[in-house]
């Protein structure tokens, strides 16, 4: 049985990306198996690259996947010793030519090369549910290095959403959401507020898979892509951006493609159902399998 090895640095976001790709490959090829390992210490990875010998990390896989800068040296060490293809997710800190395949978000402006696939956002594990409930979902982020925060603007937009499209609505926050914002959100009528601290790991993916429509603050870029992957009709709530960087470019591209409804262009009715399937993990899995590596 061929297997896929994921080099995981233990960070949830990176694991979400790697598992999203691996699980999509397994859906296409159920006989595949997936296992994980932690990155090698830097000194050991360098020694492995020099010697070409790899010991104590299990059997040779058919393919190796990794996300996060801390995995890059290990990916190359395994490639050198096992002579297997390696796939890196997100733009690596090392030259692209060292990897067999690089899956890089469009907003990072990847070059056009045979070993590069541009993706719409980071890959994830979210899948649409078999059936959709009438419950709507609201996802709130918070200030970051890329965006500011305006509580009055946010609450004004949410009051309009709730007034014009009655629920039921469920709202959750992020670890960036200010305490003062949480207090204001809890006063919204017709909205069940579930702070992120009260959710489990599987709570949000299940809600995204089931919800018909979802409003997300523009700063929560990863949640925007996850909501699209869950098959939701997605609207975005305005936040004050500090500058037009790569994340805002990605959000604006989705608006231009008709995948997002900006609040200031919203008709006031139920968000329109997505006109196209959004499955970047599945698309990339097909491209990987099409290369005949596994």
C-alpha positions as CSV (number, residue, x, y, z in Angstrom):
1,X,0.0,0.0,0.0
2,X,1.4,3.4,-1.0
3,X,1.4,6.0,1.6
4,X,1.7,9.8,2.0
5,X,4.0,11.2,4.7
6,X,3.2,14.6,6.2
7,X,6.0,16.5,7.9
8,X,4.0,18.4,10.5
9,X,5.4,21.2,12.7
10,X,2.5,20.8,15.1
11,X,0.8,24.1,14.1
12,X,-2.9,23.7,13.5
13,X,-3.0,25.9,10.4
14,X,-0.2,24.1,8.7
15,X,-1.7,20.7,9.6
16,X,-5.0,21.9,8.2
17,X,-3.3,22.6,4.8
18,X,-1.4,19.3,4.6
19,X,-4.2,17.1,5.7
20,X,-6.6,19.0,3.3
21,X,-4.5,17.9,0.4
22,X,-3.8,14.4,1.7
23,X,-7.4,13.7,2.5
24,X,-8.5,14.9,-0.9
25,X,-6.0,12.5,-2.5
26,X,-7.4,9.6,-0.4
27,X,-10.9,10.5,-1.5
28,X,-9.8,10.0,-5.1
29,X,-7.6,6.9,-4.3
30,X,-9.0,5.2,-1.2
31,X,-6.2,2.7,-1.1
32,X,-3.7,5.4,-0.1
33,X,-2.7,5.8,3.6
34,X,-1.5,8.9,5.5
35,X,1.0,9.2,8.3
36,X,2.9,12.0,10.0
37,X,6.3,12.8,11.4
38,X,7.8,15.8,13.2
39,X,10.5,17.8,11.4
40,X,14.1,16.8,12.0
41,X,16.4,19.1,14.0
42,X,18.3,21.4,11.7
43,X,21.6,19.6,12.2
44,X,20.2,16.2,11.6
45,X,18.4,17.4,8.4
46,X,21.6,18.9,7.1
47,X,23.6,15.7,7.9
48,X,20.9,13.6,6.2
49,X,21.2,15.7,3.1
50,X,25.0,15.4,3.0
51,X,25.1,11.6,3.7
52,X,22.0,10.6,1.7
53,X,21.1,8.2,4.5
54,X,17.8,8.4,6.5
55,X,17.4,6.4,9.6
56,X,14.7,6.1,12.4
57,X,11.8,7.8,10.5
58,X,9.9,4.7,9.3
59,X,9.5,3.2,5.9
60,X,9.9,5.0,2.6
61,X,6.6,6.7,1.5
62,X,5.5,7.3,-2.0
63,X,5.1,11.1,-1.5
64,X,6.0,13.7,1.2
65,X,4.0,16.8,2.0
66,X,4.9,19.7,4.3
67,X,3.7,23.2,5.3
68,X,5.6,25.8,7.3
69,X,9.2,27.0,7.1
70,X,10.2,24.6,9.8
71,X,9.5,21.7,7.6
72,X,11.5,22.7,4.5
73,X,14.9,21.2,5.4
74,X,13.3,18.0,6.4
75,X,11.4,17.8,3.1
76,X,14.7,18.2,1.2
77,X,16.5,15.7,3.4
78,X,13.9,13.1,2.8
79,X,13.9,13.8,-1.0
80,X,17.7,13.4,-1.0
81,X,17.8,10.2,0.9
82,X,14.6,8.5,-0.3
83,X,14.5,9.9,-3.9
84,X,10.7,10.6,-3.5
85,X,8.8,13.7,-4.7
86,X,8.2,16.3,-2.1
87,X,5.4,18.9,-2.1
88,X,5.6,22.2,-0.1
89,X,2.5,24.2,0.7
90,X,2.7,28.0,0.8
91,X,5.7,29.9,-0.6
92,X,8.9,28.3,0.8
93,X,11.8,30.2,2.2
94,X,14.2,28.2,0.0
95,X,14.4,28.3,-3.8
96,X,11.3,26.9,-5.5
97,X,13.4,24.7,-7.8
98,X,14.5,22.5,-4.9
99,X,10.9,21.1,-4.5
100,X,9.1,18.9,-6.9
101,X,5.8,20.9,-6.4
102,X,4.9,24.1,-4.7
103,X,1.3,25.0,-4.0
104,X,1.3,28.7,-3.5
105,X,-1.7,31.1,-3.0
106,X,-2.5,33.5,-5.8
107,X,-2.2,36.4,-3.5
108,X,1.5,35.6,-3.0
109,X,2.0,36.1,-6.7
110,X,3.7,32.8,-7.5
111,X,5.8,32.6,-10.7
112,X,4.6,30.5,-13.7
113,X,6.7,27.3,-13.5
114,X,6.1,23.7,-14.1
115,X,6.6,22.9,-10.4
116,X,4.2,25.6,-9.2
117,X,0.4,25.5,-8.8
118,X,-1.3,28.8,-7.8
119,X,-4.2,28.2,-5.4
120,X,-7.1,30.4,-4.3
121,X,-6.0,30.7,-0.7
122,X,-4.5,28.1,1.6
123,X,-5.8,24.6,1.3
124,X,-8.0,23.3,4.1
125,X,-10.0,20.2,5.3
126,X,-13.5,21.7,5.1
127,X,-16.1,19.9,3.0
128,X,-19.7,20.8,2.2
129,X,-22.4,18.9,4.1
130,X,-24.8,16.6,2.4
131,X,-27.7,18.9,3.4
132,X,-27.9,22.5,4.4
133,X,-29.7,23.9,7.4
134,X,-31.6,27.2,7.6
135,X,-29.1,28.4,10.3
136,X,-26.8,31.2,9.3
137,X,-23.2,31.6,10.5
138,X,-21.3,34.8,11.5
139,X,-17.5,34.7,11.9
140,X,-15.8,37.6,13.6
141,X,-12.0,38.2,13.5
142,X,-10.2,41.1,15.1
143,X,-7.4,43.7,14.6
144,X,-4.2,42.5,13.0
145,X,-1.0,43.8,11.5
146,X,-2.9,44.1,8.2
147,X,-6.2,45.5,9.4
148,X,-7.6,47.9,12.0
149,X,-10.9,47.5,13.9
150,X,-14.0,49.5,14.1
151,X,-16.6,48.1,16.6
152,X,-19.3,50.7,15.7
153,X,-19.0,49.9,12.0
154,X,-19.1,46.1,12.7
155,X,-22.2,46.3,14.9
156,X,-24.0,48.5,12.5
157,X,-23.4,46.0,9.7
158,X,-24.5,43.1,11.8
159,X,-27.7,44.8,13.0
160,X,-28.6,45.4,9.4
161,X,-27.9,41.7,8.5
162,X,-30.0,40.4,11.4
163,X,-32.8,42.9,10.8
164,X,-33.1,42.2,7.0
165,X,-32.5,38.4,7.1
166,X,-33.9,37.0,10.3
167,X,-32.1,33.9,11.6
168,X,-31.5,31.7,13.3
169,X,-28.0,33.0,13.4
170,X,-25.0,31.6,15.2
171,X,-21.9,33.8,15.8
172,X,-18.4,32.9,16.9
173,X,-15.3,34.9,17.5
174,X,-11.6,34.4,17.0
175,X,-8.7,34.7,19.4
176,X,-8.1,38.2,17.9
177,X,-11.6,39.5,18.8
178,X,-11.3,42.2,21.5
179,X,-13.1,41.6,24.8
180,X,-15.0,44.9,24.3
181,X,-16.3,43.6,20.9
182,X,-17.5,40.4,22.4
183,X,-19.5,42.3,24.9
184,X,-21.2,44.3,22.1
185,X,-21.9,41.2,20.0
186,X,-23.6,39.5,22.9
187,X,-26.2,42.3,22.9
188,X,-27.3,41.5,19.3
189,X,-30.9,40.3,19.1
190,X,-31.6,37.0,17.4
191,X,-28.0,35.9,17.5
192,X,-26.6,33.0,19.5
193,X,-23.0,34.0,20.4
194,X,-20.5,31.2,21.0
195,X,-17.1,32.6,21.9
196,X,-14.2,30.7,20.3
197,X,-13.1,29.6,23.8
198,X,-16.3,27.6,24.1
199,X,-15.9,25.7,20.8
200,X,-14.3,22.4,20.1
201,X,-11.9,21.6,17.2
202,X,-14.8,20.1,15.1
203,X,-17.4,22.7,16.0
204,X,-16.7,25.3,13.3
205,X,-16.1,22.8,10.4
206,X,-19.4,21.2,11.2
207,X,-21.2,24.5,11.3
208,X,-19.6,25.6,8.0
209,X,-20.6,22.4,6.3
210,X,-24.2,22.8,7.4
211,X,-24.8,26.5,7.0
212,X,-26.5,28.0,3.9
213,X,-25.1,31.4,4.3
214,X,-22.1,32.9,6.2
215,X,-21.0,36.4,7.0
216,X,-17.3,36.8,7.7
217,X,-15.2,39.9,8.6
218,X,-12.8,40.7,5.8
219,X,-9.7,40.3,8.0
220,X,-10.5,36.6,8.6
221,X,-9.1,35.5,5.3
222,X,-8.6,31.8,6.2
223,X,-12.2,31.6,7.4
224,X,-13.4,33.1,4.2
225,X,-11.7,30.3,2.2
226,X,-13.0,27.7,4.6
227,X,-16.6,29.0,4.3
228,X,-16.3,28.8,0.5
229,X,-15.0,25.3,0.8
230,X,-18.0,24.4,3.0
231,X,-20.3,25.4,0.1
232,X,-21.7,28.4,1.9
233,X,-23.0,31.6,0.3
234,X,-20.4,34.1,1.7
235,X,-20.8,37.7,2.5
236,X,-18.0,39.9,3.9
237,X,-18.2,42.5,6.6
238,X,-16.1,45.6,6.0
239,X,-13.1,46.3,8.3
240,X,-10.6,49.2,8.0
241,X,-7.5,47.9,6.2
242,X,-4.1,49.5,7.0
243,X,-2.7,48.9,3.5
244,X,-3.4,46.9,0.3
245,X,-1.3,43.9,0.9
246,X,-1.4,40.3,-0.4
247,X,-4.4,39.3,1.9
248,X,-6.6,42.1,0.7
249,X,-5.6,41.3,-2.9
250,X,-6.8,37.8,-2.4
251,X,-10.2,38.9,-0.9
252,X,-10.7,41.5,-3.7
253,X,-10.0,38.8,-6.3
254,X,-12.7,36.6,-4.8
255,X,-15.1,39.5,-5.0
256,X,-14.3,40.1,-8.7
257,X,-14.9,36.4,-9.4
258,X,-18.4,36.7,-7.8
259,X,-17.6,34.3,-5.0
260,X,-18.1,36.9,-2.2
261,X,-20.8,39.5,-1.6
262,X,-19.4,42.7,0.0
263,X,-21.7,44.2,2.6
264,X,-21.8,47.5,0.6
265,X,-23.0,45.6,-2.5
266,X,-25.5,43.4,-0.6
267,X,-29.1,43.5,-1.8
268,X,-30.5,43.0,1.7
269,X,-31.8,39.6,0.9
270,X,-30.5,36.1,1.6
271,X,-27.0,35.8,0.2
272,X,-27.0,34.2,-3.3
273,X,-25.9,30.6,-3.5
274,X,-22.4,30.1,-4.9
275,X,-22.4,29.7,-8.7
276,X,-19.4,27.5,-8.8
277,X,-17.9,24.7,-6.7
278,X,-15.0,25.8,-4.5
279,X,-12.7,22.8,-3.9
280,X,-9.0,23.8,-4.1
281,X,-7.9,20.8,-2.1
282,X,-9.7,18.5,-4.6
283,X,-8.3,20.3,-7.6
284,X,-4.8,20.1,-6.3
285,X,-5.2,16.5,-5.4
286,X,-6.2,15.7,-9.0
287,X,-3.2,17.6,-10.3
288,X,-0.8,15.7,-8.0
289,X,-2.2,12.3,-8.9
290,X,-2.1,13.3,-12.6
291,X,1.7,13.5,-12.3
292,X,1.9,9.8,-11.8
293,X,4.0,10.0,-8.6
294,X,1.8,7.8,-6.6
